[in-house]
Amino acid sequence: MTVQPNKKLAGFTLIELMIAMGVTLILLYAAVIAFHDASQSNQVVAQGSDMSENLRAGLNMIQLDLQQAGTGIPTGGISIPFTAPCGTTPRINRPMLNGTSTFPYPGATCESSIPAVEPGNGMGPFITAPDATTGTAANPNSITDEITMLYADNTIGLDGVPINQPASTGPPAVAGCPNGKLQFSGTTVTATFDINCVNISSTTTANLITINTGDLIMFSNPKGTALLWVTSVSGQAVTFGPNDLFALNGRTESGGTIQYLQTSSNCGGAASCFPATLATRIWMITYYLDNISSPPYTRLIRQVNMKSPTPVGETLENLQFTYNYVDGVTNPSNQNSVPTGNSEANIRSVDVYLGARSSQSVQQANKTIYARSNLMTQVSLRSLAYVNRYQ
C-alpha cells in the first residue's frame, strides 16, 4: 500500500491575521480622521459664509438708512413738545429692546427737537456669548449700542400740497383744497384731506396714498413743525389721539406741539386756525441687537417707528457706533455720543462696527470654539454733510 505524504494546508496564521487586521484598522482610522477633518473644514467654511452673509446684509441695511437720514428733515431736527426751561417736560418715548426709553436732553439744556440721527451709546442689551464672560456693565466687550434716525418718505405725494391749501385767483388760478382742514376736539387732532388734492381713501385710484395707524406725520407751516402719531384712519380723515406710544399727541406745551402751529395761541382750534400746513410722513428707524428671542443666537433688529421689530441679521453679537462731527473749531471724531459744545446736527459721518460669531461651535485642534468675524464701514450722511465754507 502506497502512503501519501502529508500536504501543508493553505491559509493564514493567527499572527498574519492580526497583522492584517491592524493594518486595516490603521487605514480605517486614517480615513475617519481625514473625513472628520474634511467635515470640520467644510463646517468652518459654511459658518464663515453664514457670518459673512449676515454681516453684509445687516451692514447694508444700516448703511442704506443712514444715507437717507436727514432727508426732508428741518435743520436741527423736528420740533417736539417742550416748555422753557423744560426741566419737568415729559420726554417723548424712544424704541428699544423689550420696551421703550426716552430721547435724551443733551447737556444741561432741554431738547426741543428730535434730530435726524440720535446716538444711543450703551443703550443696547448686554450680550453674553456661549464662550464669553457674562454680559454686564463691568464687561465693556458685552455692551452694545443703538441708533435712531429720521427721514421723510419721498415715495408718496402726501406733501405735494398743503392740507388746507387756500384758493387763489392767479394767474394761474388755483382751486386749492377747500375740503382739507386741521381741527381739534379736546386734545385730539383730525387732519381731513381733500380727495381732489390728496387721495387716501380710494382703493381703485392709481394715485392712492396709503396712511396707516402707527405712522408718524410731520406738520409744517411758517410757524414751525410738529410731529404726531397716527392713531386711526377713516376715509379721508386721519386722527391723532392722546396716549400714543411716543407720547407725542395731546400735548399742550408752548413749543413743538400742533397747537403751536396755529395762527394764535387762543385761536380755539377751528379749521381756520391753521395757515397753509404741509403733512409729511416720517420714518423713524431704530437698530439694536436682540438677545432675548427664541433662536439661540443674537439678532440685529430694524424697527420702524413703534411697529413690530424686524430681524435683518442673525448670529451678530456686537453693534457699535461712533460719530464724526464738524463744528468748524475742533471737529471731534470717533465720539461715542454728543461731545460738549456740539449737537447731533454737527454729525457728518457715522462709523459702524458689526461683530458676528458662528451659530455653532467648531473643533480646532483639541479645542471647541466659536468662529468670529466682523465688518466696519464709515457712512457719510448725505443730507447733513454739506458745510458752507463761505458762511
VEXDREN-2710 file (C-alpha; in Angstrom, 1 decimal):
% VEXDREN-2710
k/r/px/py/pz
1/MET/0.0/0.0/0.0
2/THR/1.3/3.4/-1.0
3/VAL/1.2/6.1/1.7
4/GLN/0.6/9.6/0.6
5/PRO/2.8/12.2/2.2
6/ASN/1.0/15.0/4.3
7/LYS/0.5/18.2/2.4
8/LYS/0.6/21.6/4.0
9/LEU/-2.9/23.2/4.3
10/ALA/-3.3/26.6/2.7
11/GLY/-4.4/29.7/5.0
12/PHE/-3.2/32.5/7.3
13/THR/-1.6/32.0/10.6
14/LEU/-3.0/33.9/13.6
15/ILE/-0.1/36.3/13.5
16/GLU/-0.7/37.1/9.9
17/LEU/-4.4/37.7/10.6
18/MET/-3.6/40.0/13.5
19/ILE/-1.2/42.0/11.3
20/ALA/-3.7/42.3/8.5
21/MET/-6.4/43.5/11.0
22/GLY/-4.0/46.0/12.5
23/VAL/-3.1/47.5/9.1
24/THR/-6.8/47.6/8.2
25/LEU/-7.7/49.4/11.4
26/ILE/-4.9/51.9/10.9
27/LEU/-6.2/52.7/7.4
28/LEU/-9.7/53.0/8.7
29/TYR/-8.6/55.3/11.4
30/ALA/-6.7/57.5/8.9
31/ALA/-9.8/57.6/6.7
32/VAL/-12.1/58.5/9.6
33/ILE/-9.7/61.3/10.7
34/ALA/-9.5/62.6/7.1
35/PHE/-13.3/62.5/6.8
36/HIS/-13.6/64.3/10.2
37/ASP/-11.1/66.9/9.2
38/ALA/-12.8/67.5/5.9
39/SER/-16.2/67.7/7.7
40/GLN/-14.8/70.2/10.2
41/SER/-13.2/72.2/7.4
42/ASN/-16.5/72.3/5.5
43/GLN/-18.3/73.4/8.7
44/VAL/-15.8/76.2/9.2
45/VAL/-16.3/77.3/5.6
46/ALA/-20.1/77.1/5.9
47/GLN/-20.0/79.0/9.3
48/GLY/-17.8/81.7/7.8
49/SER/-20.0/82.1/4.8
50/ASP/-23.1/82.3/7.0
51/MET/-21.4/85.0/9.2
52/SER/-20.3/87.0/6.2
53/GLU/-23.8/86.9/4.7
54/ASN/-25.3/88.1/7.9
55/LEU/-22.7/90.8/8.4
56/ARG/-23.1/92.1/4.8
57/ALA/-26.9/92.0/5.0
58/GLY/-27.0/93.9/8.3
59/LEU/-24.4/96.4/7.4
60/ASN/-26.0/97.1/4.1
61/MET/-29.4/97.8/5.7
62/ILE/-27.9/100.2/8.2
63/GLN/-25.9/101.9/5.5
64/LEU/-28.9/102.5/3.3
65/ASP/-30.9/104.0/6.1
66/LEU/-28.0/106.2/7.2
67/GLN/-27.6/107.5/3.7
68/GLN/-31.3/108.6/3.8
69/ALA/-31.1/110.1/7.3
70/GLY/-32.0/113.8/7.3
71/THR/-33.8/113.7/4.0
72/GLY/-36.7/116.1/4.3
73/ILE/-35.9/116.9/8.0
74/PRO/-35.6/120.5/9.0
75/THR/-32.1/121.7/10.0
76/GLY/-31.7/121.0/13.7
77/GLY/-34.5/118.3/13.6
78/ILE/-38.2/118.2/14.1
79/SER/-39.7/120.1/17.0
80/ILE/-41.1/118.1/19.9
81/PRO/-43.1/119.2/22.9
82/PHE/-41.2/121.4/25.3
83/THR/-41.5/124.3/27.7
84/ALA/-38.8/126.6/28.9
85/PRO/-36.7/125.7/30.9
86/CYS/-38.4/122.3/30.3
87/GLY/-36.7/120.5/33.2
88/THR/-40.1/119.0/34.0
89/THR/-41.3/118.5/30.5
90/PRO/-42.1/114.8/29.9
91/ARG/-39.8/113.4/27.3
92/ILE/-41.0/111.5/24.3
93/ASN/-40.5/107.8/24.1
94/ARG/-37.8/106.1/22.1
95/PRO/-38.0/102.5/20.8
96/MET/-35.5/100.0/22.3
97/LEU/-35.2/96.3/23.0
98/ASN/-38.1/94.9/25.1
99/GLY/-39.8/98.3/25.7
100/THR/-39.1/102.0/25.4
101/SER/-36.6/104.5/26.7
102/THR/-36.8/108.3/26.1
103/PHE/-34.9/110.6/23.8
104/PRO/-32.2/112.4/25.9
105/TYR/-31.9/116.1/26.6
106/PRO/-28.2/116.8/25.7
107/GLY/-26.2/118.7/28.3
108/ALA/-27.9/121.0/30.8
109/THR/-30.5/122.4/28.4
110/CYS/-33.7/120.7/27.3
111/GLU/-34.2/119.1/23.9
112/SER/-36.7/121.0/21.9
113/SER/-36.3/118.8/18.7
114/ILE/-35.6/115.3/17.7
115/PRO/-32.6/115.2/15.4
116/ALA/-32.1/113.3/12.1
117/VAL/-29.6/111.0/13.9
118/GLU/-29.7/110.2/17.6
119/PRO/-26.8/108.2/19.1
120/GLY/-27.6/105.5/21.7
121/ASN/-24.3/104.7/23.3
122/GLY/-24.6/101.7/25.6
123/MET/-28.4/101.5/25.1
124/GLY/-28.3/98.0/23.6
125/PRO/-28.5/94.8/25.6
126/PHE/-25.6/93.2/27.4
127/ILE/-24.6/90.3/25.2
128/THR/-23.3/87.0/26.7
129/ALA/-21.8/84.7/24.1
130/PRO/-21.7/81.0/24.9
131/ASP/-17.9/81.1/25.4
132/ALA/-17.6/84.6/26.9
133/THR/-17.9/86.4/30.2
134/THR/-21.4/87.2/31.3
135/GLY/-22.7/90.4/29.8
136/THR/-22.7/93.2/32.4
137/ALA/-21.8/96.8/32.6
138/ALA/-18.5/95.7/34.2
139/ASN/-17.6/93.9/30.9
140/PRO/-17.2/96.6/28.2
141/ASN/-17.0/94.0/25.5
142/SER/-20.5/92.9/26.1
143/ILE/-22.1/96.4/25.9
144/THR/-23.9/97.2/22.6
145/ASP/-25.2/100.4/21.0
146/GLU/-28.4/101.6/19.5
147/ILE/-29.1/104.2/16.8
148/THR/-32.2/106.1/15.7
149/MET/-32.5/108.0/12.5
150/LEU/-35.2/110.0/10.8
151/TYR/-36.0/110.7/7.1
152/ALA/-39.0/111.8/5.1
153/ASP/-40.9/109.3/2.9
154/ASN/-40.4/110.8/-0.6
155/THR/-42.1/107.9/-2.4
156/ILE/-45.6/109.3/-2.0
157/GLY/-47.1/112.7/-2.8
158/LEU/-48.6/113.4/0.7
159/ASP/-46.7/116.7/0.9
160/GLY/-47.4/117.8/-2.6
161/VAL/-49.8/120.5/-1.5
162/PRO/-50.8/121.8/1.9
163/ILE/-53.7/120.0/3.6
164/ASN/-55.7/123.3/3.7
165/GLN/-54.3/125.0/0.6
166/PRO/-56.2/128.2/0.0
167/ALA/-57.7/129.0/-3.3
168/SER/-56.1/131.8/-5.4
169/THR/-57.2/133.8/-8.4
170/GLY/-53.7/133.6/-10.0
171/PRO/-52.8/133.7/-12.6
172/PRO/-52.8/130.9/-12.9
173/ALA/-56.0/130.3/-10.8
174/VAL/-55.7/127.6/-8.1
175/ALA/-58.8/125.8/-6.8
176/GLY/-57.0/125.0/-3.6
177/CYS/-58.1/122.2/-1.2
178/PRO/-61.4/123.6/0.2
179/ASN/-62.3/120.4/1.9
180/GLY/-59.0/120.0/3.6
181/LYS/-58.6/121.1/7.2
182/LEU/-57.0/120.6/10.6
183/GLN/-59.2/120.6/13.6
184/PHE/-59.1/120.0/17.4
185/SER/-61.6/118.1/19.5
186/GLY/-60.3/118.5/23.0
187/THR/-56.8/117.1/22.8
188/THR/-57.4/115.1/19.6
189/VAL/-56.4/116.4/16.3
190/THR/-58.0/115.4/13.0
191/ALA/-56.5/116.0/9.6
192/THR/-59.0/115.8/6.8
193/PHE/-57.5/115.7/3.3
194/ASP/-59.4/117.0/0.3
195/ILE/-59.7/114.0/-2.1
196/ASN/-59.1/116.2/-5.1
197/CYS/-55.7/117.2/-3.6
198/VAL/-54.6/114.1/-1.7
199/ASN/-56.4/110.8/-2.0
200/ILE/-56.0/108.5/0.9
201/SER/-59.3/106.6/0.8
202/SER/-60.0/105.1/-2.6
203/THR/-58.8/101.6/-3.2
204/THR/-59.2/101.8/-7.0
205/THR/-57.4/105.0/-7.8
206/ALA/-53.9/104.6/-9.1
207/ASN/-52.6/107.7/-7.2
208/LEU/-53.8/106.4/-3.8
209/ILE/-51.6/107.5/-0.8
210/THR/-51.7/105.0/2.0
211/ILE/-51.6/106.3/5.6
212/ASN/-51.7/103.7/8.3
213/THR/-52.1/103.6/12.1
214/GLY/-48.7/103.8/13.6
215/ASP/-47.3/106.2/11.0
216/LEU/-45.5/109.4/12.1
217/ILE/-46.7/112.6/10.4
218/MET/-44.7/115.9/10.5
219/PHE/-46.8/119.0/10.1
220/SER/-45.1/122.2/9.0
221/ASN/-46.1/125.7/8.2
222/PRO/-44.5/129.2/8.7
223/LYS/-44.9/128.8/12.5
224/GLY/-42.7/125.7/12.7
225/THR/-43.0/121.9/12.8
226/ALA/-44.8/119.3/14.9
227/LEU/-44.7/115.5/14.9
228/LEU/-47.7/113.4/15.6
229/TRP/-48.5/109.6/15.7
230/VAL/-51.5/108.3/13.7
231/THR/-54.0/106.5/16.0
232/SER/-56.7/105.8/13.3
233/VAL/-57.6/106.4/9.7
234/SER/-61.2/106.6/8.4
235/GLY/-61.8/107.6/4.8
236/GLN/-60.0/111.0/4.2
237/ALA/-59.7/111.7/7.9
238/VAL/-56.6/110.9/9.9
239/THR/-56.9/111.1/13.7
240/PHE/-54.1/111.8/16.2
241/GLY/-55.5/110.9/19.6
242/PRO/-53.7/111.2/23.0
243/ASN/-51.8/108.5/24.9
244/ASP/-49.9/107.3/21.8
245/LEU/-46.9/105.1/22.1
246/PHE/-44.4/108.0/21.5
247/ALA/-46.2/110.4/23.9
248/LEU/-46.4/113.0/21.1
249/ASN/-50.1/113.5/20.8
250/GLY/-52.4/115.5/23.1
251/ARG/-49.6/117.6/24.5
252/THR/-50.2/121.3/25.5
253/GLU/-46.6/122.6/25.9
254/SER/-45.9/126.0/24.5
255/GLY/-43.5/124.7/21.8
256/GLY/-43.2/121.7/19.5
257/THR/-46.9/120.9/19.6
258/ILE/-49.6/121.1/16.9
259/GLN/-51.2/123.9/18.9
260/TYR/-48.1/125.9/18.4
261/LEU/-48.7/125.9/14.6
262/GLN/-52.0/127.8/14.9
263/THR/-52.3/131.4/13.9
264/SER/-52.6/132.3/17.6
265/SER/-52.5/130.5/21.0
266/ASN/-56.1/131.3/21.7
267/CYS/-57.5/130.5/18.3
268/GLY/-59.8/127.9/19.7
269/GLY/-58.9/125.0/17.3
270/ALA/-61.3/125.9/14.4
271/ALA/-60.4/124.8/10.9
272/SER/-59.4/128.5/10.1
273/CYS/-56.9/128.5/12.9
274/PHE/-54.1/127.0/10.8
275/PRO/-52.2/128.7/7.9
276/ALA/-51.4/126.5/4.9
277/THR/-49.9/123.4/6.5
278/LEU/-48.0/120.6/4.9
279/ALA/-48.1/117.0/6.1
280/THR/-45.1/114.7/5.5
281/ARG/-44.8/111.1/6.5
282/ILE/-41.6/110.5/8.6
283/TRP/-39.8/107.2/9.0
284/MET/-38.1/106.7/12.4
285/ILE/-35.7/103.8/12.0
286/THR/-34.0/102.2/15.1
287/TYR/-31.3/99.5/15.1
288/TYR/-30.3/97.4/18.1
289/LEU/-29.5/93.8/19.0
290/ASP/-32.0/91.3/20.3
291/ASN/-30.6/88.7/22.7
292/ILE/-34.0/87.6/24.2
293/SER/-35.6/86.0/21.1
294/SER/-36.4/82.3/20.8
295/PRO/-33.5/81.4/18.5
296/PRO/-30.3/80.5/20.4
297/TYR/-28.4/83.4/18.9
298/THR/-28.4/87.2/18.9
299/ARG/-30.2/89.0/16.0
300/LEU/-29.9/92.5/14.5
301/ILE/-33.2/94.3/14.7
302/ARG/-34.6/97.1/12.5
303/GLN/-37.7/98.8/14.0
304/VAL/-39.8/101.3/12.1
305/ASN/-41.5/103.8/14.4
306/MET/-43.0/101.7/17.2
307/LYS/-44.1/98.9/14.9
308/SER/-43.2/95.2/15.3
309/PRO/-39.4/94.8/15.2
310/THR/-38.0/93.0/12.2
311/PRO/-34.8/90.9/12.3
312/VAL/-32.4/91.7/9.5
313/GLY/-29.4/89.6/10.6
314/GLU/-28.5/86.7/12.8
315/THR/-25.6/85.5/14.9
316/LEU/-24.5/89.1/15.4
317/GLU/-23.0/89.7/18.8
318/ASN/-21.7/93.2/18.7
319/LEU/-23.0/96.6/17.4
320/GLN/-21.1/99.8/17.9
321/PHE/-21.4/103.3/16.5
322/THR/-19.0/106.2/16.7
323/TYR/-19.7/109.7/15.3
324/ASN/-17.6/112.3/13.5
325/TYR/-18.6/115.9/14.0
326/VAL/-17.9/119.1/12.1
327/ASP/-18.2/122.3/14.1
328/GLY/-15.5/124.4/12.4
329/VAL/-13.5/124.5/15.6
330/THR/-12.3/121.2/17.0
331/ASN/-14.2/118.8/14.6
332/PRO/-14.4/115.9/17.2
333/SER/-14.1/112.5/15.6
334/ASN/-14.7/108.9/16.8
335/GLN/-17.1/110.0/19.5
336/ASN/-19.5/107.6/21.2
337/SER/-22.1/110.2/21.8
338/VAL/-22.5/114.0/21.6
339/PRO/-19.5/115.9/22.9
340/THR/-19.9/119.1/25.0
341/GLY/-20.3/122.1/22.7
342/ASN/-21.8/120.1/19.9
343/SER/-25.2/118.8/18.8
344/GLU/-26.4/115.9/16.7
345/ALA/-26.8/118.4/13.8
346/ASN/-23.0/118.5/13.7
347/ILE/-22.7/114.8/12.8
348/ARG/-21.3/114.4/9.3
349/SER/-20.4/110.7/9.3
350/VAL/-21.0/107.5/11.3
351/ASP/-18.6/104.7/11.9
352/VAL/-20.4/101.3/12.1
353/TYR/-19.0/98.1/13.6
354/LEU/-20.7/94.8/13.4
355/GLY/-19.3/91.7/15.1
356/ALA/-20.6/88.1/14.4
357/ARG/-19.9/84.6/15.7
358/SER/-20.8/81.2/14.3
359/SER/-24.2/79.8/15.2
360/GLN/-22.4/76.5/16.3
361/SER/-19.1/75.7/17.8
362/VAL/-16.3/74.3/15.7
363/GLN/-13.5/72.0/16.6
364/GLN/-10.0/73.3/16.1
365/ALA/-7.1/71.0/17.2
366/ASN/-8.1/69.9/20.7
367/LYS/-10.4/72.9/21.4
368/THR/-14.0/73.6/20.8
369/ILE/-14.5/77.3/19.9
370/TYR/-16.8/79.7/18.1
371/ALA/-15.6/81.2/14.9
372/ARG/-15.8/85.0/14.7
373/SER/-15.7/87.8/12.1
374/ASN/-16.6/91.5/11.8
375/LEU/-17.1/94.3/9.4
376/MET/-16.6/98.0/9.7
377/THR/-17.6/100.9/7.5
378/GLN/-18.0/104.7/7.6
379/VAL/-21.2/106.3/6.2
380/SER/-21.3/109.9/5.2
381/LEU/-24.7/111.5/6.0
382/ARG/-25.8/112.9/2.6
383/SER/-28.4/115.3/3.9
384/LEU/-26.2/116.5/6.8
385/ALA/-22.8/116.6/5.2
386/TYR/-23.0/120.0/3.4
387/VAL/-20.8/122.7/5.0
388/ASN/-21.0/126.2/3.7
389/ARG/-17.3/127.3/3.8
390/TYR/-18.2/130.8/2.9
391/GLN/-20.8/131.5/5.6
END
